[in-house]
Amino acid sequence: VSDVDKLIDSLLATGFPYTIKTEKINNLSQFGNMSMRAQAIRRPGAAALDLCYVACGRLDGFWEYHLKPWDMAGGALIVSEAGGKTTACDGSDLDIYNQHMLASNGEIHGAMQEVLELD
């Protein structure tokens, strides 16, 4: 994982659900809030790849809503084994059936969680 310790210096990734027009939690407001507080945000399009990028230090953090278990399980293990942190977006223990995930290098995890809780 990377050693970036300030959210303003971080490169993050996220994604959006296919149901973006019908879901109440569609990540648009969270994306806007995070955009104002991070260096940049990417949207590669594959949660498993995003998580591997967090693990190897290419990205500093990742969050997404409405994920499937297969989107999270392997990547969460890889991030944890690399020394990063994975939780649900509200900071509770990660449950792959919860569909919401936050992953980071560990240093910026709390700051990311605070931003996600603004809405």
CNS distance restraints for C-alpha pairs under 8 A (distance, minus, plus):
assign (resid   1 and name CA) (resid  54 and name CA) 6.03 0.50 0.50
assign (resid   1 and name CA) (resid  55 and name CA) 4.83 0.50 0.50
assign (resid   1 and name CA) (resid  56 and name CA) 5.17 0.50 0.50
assign (resid   1 and name CA) (resid  57 and name CA) 4.22 0.50 0.50
assign (resid   1 and name CA) (resid  58 and name CA) 7.93 0.50 0.50
assign (resid   1 and name CA) (resid  60 and name CA) 7.27 0.50 0.50
assign (resid   1 and name CA) (resid  79 and name CA) 7.69 0.50 0.50
assign (resid   1 and name CA) (resid  82 and name CA) 6.08 0.50 0.50
assign (resid   1 and name CA) (resid  83 and name CA) 6.44 0.50 0.50
assign (resid   1 and name CA) (resid  84 and name CA) 6.13 0.50 0.50
assign (resid   1 and name CA) (resid 105 and name CA) 5.23 0.50 0.50
assign (resid   2 and name CA) (resid  54 and name CA) 7.60 0.50 0.50
assign (resid   2 and name CA) (resid  55 and name CA) 7.98 0.50 0.50
assign (resid   2 and name CA) (resid  56 and name CA) 7.34 0.50 0.50
assign (resid   2 and name CA) (resid  57 and name CA) 4.28 0.50 0.50
assign (resid   2 and name CA) (resid  58 and name CA) 7.34 0.50 0.50
assign (resid   2 and name CA) (resid  59 and name CA) 7.42 0.50 0.50
assign (resid   2 and name CA) (resid  60 and name CA) 6.02 0.50 0.50
assign (resid   2 and name CA) (resid 105 and name CA) 5.89 0.50 0.50
assign (resid   3 and name CA) (resid 105 and name CA) 7.06 0.50 0.50
assign (resid   3 and name CA) (resid 107 and name CA) 7.23 0.50 0.50
assign (resid   4 and name CA) (resid   9 and name CA) 6.84 0.50 0.50
assign (resid   4 and name CA) (resid  10 and name CA) 6.43 0.50 0.50
assign (resid   4 and name CA) (resid  60 and name CA) 6.87 0.50 0.50
assign (resid   4 and name CA) (resid 105 and name CA) 7.74 0.50 0.50
assign (resid   4 and name CA) (resid 107 and name CA) 6.84 0.50 0.50
assign (resid   4 and name CA) (resid 108 and name CA) 7.49 0.50 0.50
assign (resid   5 and name CA) (resid   9 and name CA) 7.72 0.50 0.50
assign (resid   5 and name CA) (resid  10 and name CA) 7.97 0.50 0.50
assign (resid   5 and name CA) (resid 107 and name CA) 4.99 0.50 0.50
assign (resid   5 and name CA) (resid 108 and name CA) 5.68 0.50 0.50
assign (resid   6 and name CA) (resid  10 and name CA) 6.61 0.50 0.50
assign (resid   6 and name CA) (resid 107 and name CA) 7.57 0.50 0.50
assign (resid   6 and name CA) (resid 108 and name CA) 6.14 0.50 0.50
assign (resid   7 and name CA) (resid  37 and name CA) 6.46 0.50 0.50
assign (resid   7 and name CA) (resid  38 and name CA) 5.25 0.50 0.50
assign (resid   7 and name CA) (resid  39 and name CA) 7.46 0.50 0.50
assign (resid   7 and name CA) (resid 108 and name CA) 5.82 0.50 0.50
assign (resid   7 and name CA) (resid 111 and name CA) 6.56 0.50 0.50
assign (resid   7 and name CA) (resid 112 and name CA) 7.21 0.50 0.50
assign (resid   8 and name CA) (resid  37 and name CA) 5.33 0.50 0.50
assign (resid   8 and name CA) (resid  38 and name CA) 4.19 0.50 0.50
assign (resid   8 and name CA) (resid  39 and name CA) 5.19 0.50 0.50
assign (resid   9 and name CA) (resid  38 and name CA) 6.17 0.50 0.50
assign (resid   9 and name CA) (resid  39 and name CA) 5.08 0.50 0.50
assign (resid  10 and name CA) (resid  38 and name CA) 5.51 0.50 0.50
assign (resid  10 and name CA) (resid  39 and name CA) 5.24 0.50 0.50
assign (resid  10 and name CA) (resid  40 and name CA) 6.88 0.50 0.50
assign (resid  10 and name CA) (resid  59 and name CA) 7.70 0.50 0.50
assign (resid  10 and name CA) (resid  60 and name CA) 5.72 0.50 0.50
assign (resid  10 and name CA) (resid  61 and name CA) 7.56 0.50 0.50
assign (resid  11 and name CA) (resid  38 and name CA) 6.80 0.50 0.50
assign (resid  11 and name CA) (resid  39 and name CA) 5.80 0.50 0.50
assign (resid  11 and name CA) (resid  40 and name CA) 5.08 0.50 0.50
assign (resid  11 and name CA) (resid  41 and name CA) 5.84 0.50 0.50
assign (resid  11 and name CA) (resid  42 and name CA) 7.57 0.50 0.50
assign (resid  11 and name CA) (resid  59 and name CA) 5.44 0.50 0.50
assign (resid  11 and name CA) (resid  60 and name CA) 5.49 0.50 0.50
assign (resid  11 and name CA) (resid  61 and name CA) 6.94 0.50 0.50
assign (resid  12 and name CA) (resid  38 and name CA) 7.42 0.50 0.50
assign (resid  12 and name CA) (resid  40 and name CA) 6.31 0.50 0.50
assign (resid  12 and name CA) (resid  41 and name CA) 4.66 0.50 0.50
assign (resid  12 and name CA) (resid  42 and name CA) 6.17 0.50 0.50
assign (resid  12 and name CA) (resid  59 and name CA) 5.69 0.50 0.50
assign (resid  12 and name CA) (resid  60 and name CA) 5.71 0.50 0.50
assign (resid  12 and name CA) (resid  61 and name CA) 4.79 0.50 0.50
assign (resid  12 and name CA) (resid  62 and name CA) 5.55 0.50 0.50
assign (resid  13 and name CA) (resid  41 and name CA) 5.19 0.50 0.50
assign (resid  13 and name CA) (resid  42 and name CA) 4.60 0.50 0.50
assign (resid  13 and name CA) (resid  43 and name CA) 5.49 0.50 0.50
assign (resid  13 and name CA) (resid  44 and name CA) 7.28 0.50 0.50
assign (resid  13 and name CA) (resid  50 and name CA) 6.62 0.50 0.50
assign (resid  13 and name CA) (resid  59 and name CA) 7.14 0.50 0.50
assign (resid  13 and name CA) (resid  61 and name CA) 6.46 0.50 0.50
assign (resid  13 and name CA) (resid  62 and name CA) 4.76 0.50 0.50
assign (resid  13 and name CA) (resid  63 and name CA) 6.82 0.50 0.50
assign (resid  14 and name CA) (resid  31 and name CA) 7.97 0.50 0.50
assign (resid  14 and name CA) (resid  41 and name CA) 7.28 0.50 0.50
assign (resid  14 and name CA) (resid  42 and name CA) 6.67 0.50 0.50
assign (resid  14 and name CA) (resid  43 and name CA) 5.48 0.50 0.50
assign (resid  14 and name CA) (resid  44 and name CA) 7.84 0.50 0.50
assign (resid  14 and name CA) (resid  47 and name CA) 7.80 0.50 0.50
assign (resid  14 and name CA) (resid  50 and name CA) 7.89 0.50 0.50
assign (resid  14 and name CA) (resid  62 and name CA) 5.54 0.50 0.50
assign (resid  14 and name CA) (resid  63 and name CA) 5.20 0.50 0.50
assign (resid  14 and name CA) (resid  64 and name CA) 5.42 0.50 0.50
assign (resid  15 and name CA) (resid  27 and name CA) 7.89 0.50 0.50
assign (resid  15 and name CA) (resid  43 and name CA) 5.74 0.50 0.50
assign (resid  15 and name CA) (resid  44 and name CA) 7.70 0.50 0.50
assign (resid  15 and name CA) (resid  45 and name CA) 6.23 0.50 0.50
assign (resid  15 and name CA) (resid  46 and name CA) 7.83 0.50 0.50
assign (resid  15 and name CA) (resid  47 and name CA) 7.46 0.50 0.50
assign (resid  15 and name CA) (resid  63 and name CA) 7.58 0.50 0.50
assign (resid  15 and name CA) (resid  64 and name CA) 5.62 0.50 0.50
assign (resid  15 and name CA) (resid  65 and name CA) 7.75 0.50 0.50
assign (resid  16 and name CA) (resid  20 and name CA) 6.54 0.50 0.50
assign (resid  16 and name CA) (resid  26 and name CA) 6.58 0.50 0.50
assign (resid  16 and name CA) (resid  27 and name CA) 6.32 0.50 0.50
assign (resid  16 and name CA) (resid  64 and name CA) 6.97 0.50 0.50
assign (resid  16 and name CA) (resid  65 and name CA) 7.18 0.50 0.50
assign (resid  17 and name CA) (resid  26 and name CA) 6.62 0.50 0.50
assign (resid  17 and name CA) (resid  65 and name CA) 7.01 0.50 0.50
assign (resid  17 and name CA) (resid  66 and name CA) 6.11 0.50 0.50
assign (resid  17 and name CA) (resid  67 and name CA) 7.80 0.50 0.50
assign (resid  19 and name CA) (resid  23 and name CA) 5.87 0.50 0.50
assign (resid  19 and name CA) (resid  26 and name CA) 7.63 0.50 0.50
assign (resid  20 and name CA) (resid  26 and name CA) 5.09 0.50 0.50
assign (resid  21 and name CA) (resid  26 and name CA) 7.57 0.50 0.50
assign (resid  25 and name CA) (resid  65 and name CA) 7.53 0.50 0.50
assign (resid  26 and name CA) (resid  65 and name CA) 7.24 0.50 0.50
assign (resid  27 and name CA) (resid  31 and name CA) 5.85 0.50 0.50
assign (resid  27 and name CA) (resid  64 and name CA) 7.35 0.50 0.50
assign (resid  27 and name CA) (resid  65 and name CA) 6.91 0.50 0.50
assign (resid  28 and name CA) (resid  32 and name CA) 6.33 0.50 0.50
assign (resid  29 and name CA) (resid  33 and name CA) 6.18 0.50 0.50
assign (resid  29 and name CA) (resid 119 and name CA) 7.27 0.50 0.50
assign (resid  30 and name CA) (resid  34 and name CA) 6.01 0.50 0.50
assign (resid  30 and name CA) (resid 115 and name CA) 7.35 0.50 0.50
assign (resid  30 and name CA) (resid 116 and name CA) 5.71 0.50 0.50
assign (resid  30 and name CA) (resid 118 and name CA) 7.81 0.50 0.50
assign (resid  30 and name CA) (resid 119 and name CA) 7.15 0.50 0.50
assign (resid  31 and name CA) (resid  35 and name CA) 5.92 0.50 0.50
assign (resid  32 and name CA) (resid  36 and name CA) 6.59 0.50 0.50
assign (resid  33 and name CA) (resid  37 and name CA) 6.86 0.50 0.50
assign (resid  33 and name CA) (resid 115 and name CA) 6.55 0.50 0.50
assign (resid  33 and name CA) (resid 116 and name CA) 7.71 0.50 0.50
assign (resid  33 and name CA) (resid 118 and name CA) 7.87 0.50 0.50
assign (resid  34 and name CA) (resid  38 and name CA) 5.99 0.50 0.50
assign (resid  34 and name CA) (resid 112 and name CA) 7.66 0.50 0.50
assign (resid  34 and name CA) (resid 115 and name CA) 6.32 0.50 0.50
assign (resid  34 and name CA) (resid 116 and name CA) 7.56 0.50 0.50
assign (resid  35 and name CA) (resid  39 and name CA) 7.51 0.50 0.50
assign (resid  35 and name CA) (resid  40 and name CA) 6.57 0.50 0.50
assign (resid  35 and name CA) (resid  41 and name CA) 6.65 0.50 0.50
assign (resid  44 and name CA) (resid  49 and name CA) 7.89 0.50 0.50
assign (resid  44 and name CA) (resid  50 and name CA) 7.04 0.50 0.50
assign (resid  46 and name CA) (resid  50 and name CA) 6.28 0.50 0.50
assign (resid  46 and name CA) (resid  71 and name CA) 7.88 0.50 0.50
assign (resid  47 and name CA) (resid  51 and name CA) 6.14 0.50 0.50
assign (resid  47 and name CA) (resid  64 and name CA) 7.97 0.50 0.50
assign (resid  47 and name CA) (resid  71 and name CA) 5.75 0.50 0.50
assign (resid  47 and name CA) (resid  72 and name CA) 7.01 0.50 0.50
assign (resid  47 and name CA) (resid  75 and name CA) 7.87 0.50 0.50
assign (resid  48 and name CA) (resid  52 and name CA) 6.36 0.50 0.50
assign (resid  48 and name CA) (resid  71 and name CA) 5.60 0.50 0.50
assign (resid  48 and name CA) (resid  72 and name CA) 6.48 0.50 0.50
assign (resid  48 and name CA) (resid  74 and name CA) 7.23 0.50 0.50
assign (resid  48 and name CA) (resid  75 and name CA) 5.24 0.50 0.50
assign (resid  49 and name CA) (resid  53 and name CA) 6.19 0.50 0.50
assign (resid  49 and name CA) (resid  75 and name CA) 7.63 0.50 0.50
assign (resid  50 and name CA) (resid  54 and name CA) 6.35 0.50 0.50
assign (resid  50 and name CA) (resid  59 and name CA) 7.54 0.50 0.50
assign (resid  50 and name CA) (resid  62 and name CA) 6.79 0.50 0.50
assign (resid  51 and name CA) (resid  55 and name CA) 6.25 0.50 0.50
assign (resid  51 and name CA) (resid  62 and name CA) 6.96 0.50 0.50
assign (resid  51 and name CA) (resid  75 and name CA) 5.05 0.50 0.50
assign (resid  51 and name CA) (resid  76 and name CA) 6.81 0.50 0.50
assign (resid  51 and name CA) (resid  78 and name CA) 7.56 0.50 0.50
assign (resid  51 and name CA) (resid  79 and name CA) 6.43 0.50 0.50
assign (resid  51 and name CA) (resid 103 and name CA) 7.24 0.50 0.50
assign (resid  52 and name CA) (resid  56 and name CA) 6.25 0.50 0.50
assign (resid  52 and name CA) (resid  75 and name CA) 6.01 0.50 0.50
assign (resid  52 and name CA) (resid  78 and name CA) 6.68 0.50 0.50
assign (resid  52 and name CA) (resid  79 and name CA) 6.77 0.50 0.50
assign (resid  53 and name CA) (resid  57 and name CA) 6.01 0.50 0.50
assign (resid  53 and name CA) (resid  58 and name CA) 4.97 0.50 0.50
assign (resid  53 and name CA) (resid  59 and name CA) 5.34 0.50 0.50
assign (resid  54 and name CA) (resid  58 and name CA) 5.99 0.50 0.50
assign (resid  54 and name CA) (resid  59 and name CA) 4.58 0.50 0.50
assign (resid  54 and name CA) (resid  60 and name CA) 5.53 0.50 0.50
assign (resid  54 and name CA) (resid  61 and name CA) 5.92 0.50 0.50
assign (resid  54 and name CA) (resid  62 and name CA) 7.24 0.50 0.50
assign (resid  54 and name CA) (resid  79 and name CA) 6.59 0.50 0.50
assign (resid  54 and name CA) (resid  84 and name CA) 7.78 0.50 0.50
assign (resid  54 and name CA) (resid 103 and name CA) 7.53 0.50 0.50
assign (resid  54 and name CA) (resid 104 and name CA) 6.40 0.50 0.50
assign (resid  54 and name CA) (resid 105 and name CA) 6.70 0.50 0.50
assign (resid  55 and name CA) (resid  59 and name CA) 7.89 0.50 0.50
assign (resid  55 and name CA) (resid  78 and name CA) 6.33 0.50 0.50
assign (resid  55 and name CA) (resid  79 and name CA) 4.51 0.50 0.50
assign (resid  55 and name CA) (resid  80 and name CA) 7.77 0.50 0.50
assign (resid  55 and name CA) (resid  82 and name CA) 5.43 0.50 0.50
assign (resid  55 and name CA) (resid  83 and name CA) 7.64 0.50 0.50
assign (resid  55 and name CA) (resid  84 and name CA) 6.67 0.50 0.50
assign (resid  55 and name CA) (resid 105 and name CA) 7.41 0.50 0.50
assign (resid  56 and name CA) (resid  82 and name CA) 7.34 0.50 0.50
assign (resid  57 and name CA) (resid 105 and name CA) 7.75 0.50 0.50
assign (resid  60 and name CA) (resid 104 and name CA) 5.69 0.50 0.50
assign (resid  60 and name CA) (resid 105 and name CA) 5.60 0.50 0.50
assign (resid  60 and name CA) (resid 108 and name CA) 7.83 0.50 0.50
assign (resid  61 and name CA) (resid 102 and name CA) 7.60 0.50 0.50
assign (resid  61 and name CA) (resid 103 and name CA) 5.56 0.50 0.50
assign (resid  61 and name CA) (resid 104 and name CA) 3.98 0.50 0.50
assign (resid  61 and name CA) (resid 105 and name CA) 6.38 0.50 0.50
assign (resid  61 and name CA) (resid 108 and name CA) 7.64 0.50 0.50
assign (resid  61 and name CA) (resid 109 and name CA) 7.66 0.50 0.50
assign (resid  62 and name CA) (resid 101 and name CA) 7.98 0.50 0.50
assign (resid  62 and name CA) (resid 102 and name CA) 5.84 0.50 0.50
assign (resid  62 and name CA) (resid 103 and name CA) 5.14 0.50 0.50
assign (resid  62 and name CA) (resid 104 and name CA) 6.22 0.50 0.50
assign (resid  63 and name CA) (resid  89 and name CA) 7.11 0.50 0.50
assign (resid  63 and name CA) (resid 100 and name CA) 7.66 0.50 0.50
assign (resid  63 and name CA) (resid 101 and name CA) 5.46 0.50 0.50
assign (resid  63 and name CA) (resid 102 and name CA) 4.34 0.50 0.50
assign (resid  63 and name CA) (resid 103 and name CA) 6.25 0.50 0.50
assign (resid  64 and name CA) (resid 100 and name CA) 5.94 0.50 0.50
assign (resid  64 and name CA) (resid 101 and name CA) 5.60 0.50 0.50
assign (resid  64 and name CA) (resid 102 and name CA) 6.84 0.50 0.50
assign (resid  65 and name CA) (resid  99 and name CA) 5.98 0.50 0.50
assign (resid  65 and name CA) (resid 100 and name CA) 4.41 0.50 0.50
assign (resid  65 and name CA) (resid 101 and name CA) 6.55 0.50 0.50
assign (resid  66 and name CA) (resid  99 and name CA) 4.70 0.50 0.50
assign (resid  66 and name CA) (resid 100 and name CA) 5.89 0.50 0.50
assign (resid  67 and name CA) (resid  71 and name CA) 6.09 0.50 0.50
assign (resid  67 and name CA) (resid  72 and name CA) 7.15 0.50 0.50
assign (resid  67 and name CA) (resid  99 and name CA) 4.54 0.50 0.50
assign (resid  67 and name CA) (resid 100 and name CA) 6.28 0.50 0.50
assign (resid  67 and name CA) (resid 101 and name CA) 7.77 0.50 0.50
assign (resid  68 and name CA) (resid  72 and name CA) 6.87 0.50 0.50
assign (resid  68 and name CA) (resid  96 and name CA) 7.29 0.50 0.50
assign (resid  68 and name CA) (resid  97 and name CA) 7.16 0.50 0.50
assign (resid  68 and name CA) (resid  99 and name CA) 5.94 0.50 0.50
assign (resid  69 and name CA) (resid  73 and name CA) 5.90 0.50 0.50
assign (resid  69 and name CA) (resid  96 and name CA) 4.86 0.50 0.50
assign (resid  69 and name CA) (resid  97 and name CA) 5.91 0.50 0.50
assign (resid  69 and name CA) (resid  99 and name CA) 7.18 0.50 0.50
assign (resid  70 and name CA) (resid  74 and name CA) 7.27 0.50 0.50
assign (resid  71 and name CA) (resid  75 and name CA) 7.50 0.50 0.50
assign (resid  72 and name CA) (resid  76 and name CA) 5.73 0.50 0.50
assign (resid  72 and name CA) (resid  96 and name CA) 6.31 0.50 0.50
assign (resid  72 and name CA) (resid 101 and name CA) 7.65 0.50 0.50
assign (resid  73 and name CA) (resid  77 and name CA) 6.51 0.50 0.50
assign (resid  73 and name CA) (resid  96 and name CA) 6.43 0.50 0.50
assign (resid  74 and name CA) (resid  78 and name CA) 6.36 0.50 0.50
assign (resid  75 and name CA) (resid  79 and name CA) 6.14 0.50 0.50
assign (resid  76 and name CA) (resid  80 and name CA) 6.17 0.50 0.50
assign (resid  76 and name CA) (resid  86 and name CA) 6.26 0.50 0.50
assign (resid  76 and name CA) (resid 103 and name CA) 7.56 0.50 0.50
assign (resid  77 and name CA) (resid  81 and name CA) 6.05 0.50 0.50
assign (resid  78 and name CA) (resid  82 and name CA) 6.16 0.50 0.50
assign (resid  79 and name CA) (resid  83 and name CA) 6.50 0.50 0.50
assign (resid  79 and name CA) (resid  84 and name CA) 5.12 0.50 0.50
assign (resid  79 and name CA) (resid  85 and name CA) 6.68 0.50 0.50
assign (resid  79 and name CA) (resid  86 and name CA) 7.25 0.50 0.50
assign (resid  79 and name CA) (resid 103 and name CA) 7.47 0.50 0.50
assign (resid  79 and name CA) (resid 104 and name CA) 7.85 0.50 0.50
assign (resid  80 and name CA) (resid  84 and name CA) 4.96 0.50 0.50
assign (resid  80 and name CA) (resid  85 and name CA) 5.74 0.50 0.50
assign (resid  80 and name CA) (resid  86 and name CA) 6.84 0.50 0.50
assign (resid  83 and name CA) (resid 105 and name CA) 7.07 0.50 0.50
assign (resid  83 and name CA) (resid 106 and name CA) 7.63 0.50 0.50
assign (resid  84 and name CA) (resid 103 and name CA) 7.26 0.50 0.50
assign (resid  84 and name CA) (resid 104 and name CA) 5.68 0.50 0.50
assign (resid  84 and name CA) (resid 105 and name CA) 4.32 0.50 0.50
assign (resid  84 and name CA) (resid 106 and name CA) 5.07 0.50 0.50
assign (resid  85 and name CA) (resid 103 and name CA) 5.61 0.50 0.50
assign (resid  85 and name CA) (resid 104 and name CA) 5.42 0.50 0.50
assign (resid  85 and name CA) (resid 105 and name CA) 6.15 0.50 0.50
assign (resid  85 and name CA) (resid 106 and name CA) 4.99 0.50 0.50
assign (resid  85 and name CA) (resid 109 and name CA) 7.25 0.50 0.50
assign (resid  86 and name CA) (resid  93 and name CA) 7.92 0.50 0.50
assign (resid  86 and name CA) (resid  94 and name CA) 6.49 0.50 0.50
assign (resid  86 and name CA) (resid 101 and name CA) 7.20 0.50 0.50
assign (resid  86 and name CA) (resid 102 and name CA) 5.72 0.50 0.50
assign (resid  86 and name CA) (resid 103 and name CA) 4.33 0.50 0.50
assign (resid  86 and name CA) (resid 104 and name CA) 6.63 0.50 0.50
assign (resid  87 and name CA) (resid  91 and name CA) 5.40 0.50 0.50
assign (resid  87 and name CA) (resid  92 and name CA) 5.82 0.50 0.50
assign (resid  87 and name CA) (resid  93 and name CA) 5.09 0.50 0.50
assign (resid  87 and name CA) (resid  94 and name CA) 4.27 0.50 0.50
assign (resid  87 and name CA) (resid  95 and name CA) 7.88 0.50 0.50
assign (resid  87 and name CA) (resid 101 and name CA) 6.01 0.50 0.50
assign (resid  87 and name CA) (resid 102 and name CA) 5.37 0.50 0.50
assign (resid  87 and name CA) (resid 103 and name CA) 6.51 0.50 0.50
assign (resid  88 and name CA) (resid  92 and name CA) 5.34 0.50 0.50
assign (resid  88 and name CA) (resid  93 and name CA) 5.99 0.50 0.50
assign (resid  88 and name CA) (resid  94 and name CA) 4.76 0.50 0.50
assign (resid  88 and name CA) (resid  95 and name CA) 6.97 0.50 0.50
assign (resid  88 and name CA) (resid  98 and name CA) 7.48 0.50 0.50
assign (resid  88 and name CA) (resid 100 and name CA) 5.51 0.50 0.50
assign (resid  88 and name CA) (resid 101 and name CA) 4.52 0.50 0.50
assign (resid  88 and name CA) (resid 102 and name CA) 5.58 0.50 0.50
assign (resid  89 and name CA) (resid 100 and name CA) 5.81 0.50 0.50
assign (resid  89 and name CA) (resid 101 and name CA) 5.17 0.50 0.50
assign (resid  89 and name CA) (resid 102 and name CA) 4.95 0.50 0.50
assign (resid  89 and name CA) (resid 113 and name CA) 6.33 0.50 0.50
assign (resid  89 and name CA) (resid 116 and name CA) 7.03 0.50 0.50
assign (resid  90 and name CA) (resid 113 and name CA) 6.42 0.50 0.50
assign (resid  90 and name CA) (resid 116 and name CA) 7.72 0.50 0.50
assign (resid  90 and name CA) (resid 117 and name CA) 7.04 0.50 0.50
assign (resid  91 and name CA) (resid 102 and name CA) 7.88 0.50 0.50
assign (resid  91 and name CA) (resid 113 and name CA) 6.62 0.50 0.50
assign (resid  94 and name CA) (resid  98 and name CA) 7.65 0.50 0.50
assign (resid  94 and name CA) (resid 101 and name CA) 7.02 0.50 0.50
assign (resid  95 and name CA) (resid  99 and name CA) 7.72 0.50 0.50
assign (resid  96 and name CA) (resid 100 and name CA) 7.95 0.50 0.50
assign (resid 102 and name CA) (resid 109 and name CA) 7.86 0.50 0.50
assign (resid 102 and name CA) (resid 113 and name CA) 7.69 0.50 0.50
assign (resid 103 and name CA) (resid 109 and name CA) 7.22 0.50 0.50
assign (resid 104 and name CA) (resid 108 and name CA) 6.63 0.50 0.50
assign (resid 104 and name CA) (resid 109 and name CA) 5.59 0.50 0.50
assign (resid 105 and name CA) (resid 109 and name CA) 7.15 0.50 0.50
assign (resid 108 and name CA) (resid 112 and name CA) 6.20 0.50 0.50
assign (resid 109 and name CA) (resid 113 and name CA) 6.18 0.50 0.50
assign (resid 110 and name CA) (resid 114 and name CA) 6.22 0.50 0.50
assign (resid 111 and name CA) (resid 115 and name CA) 6.46 0.50 0.50
assign (resid 112 and name CA) (resid 116 and name CA) 6.31 0.50 0.50
assign (resid 113 and name CA) (resid 117 and name CA) 6.27 0.50 0.50
assign (resid 114 and name CA) (resid 118 and name CA) 6.73 0.50 0.50
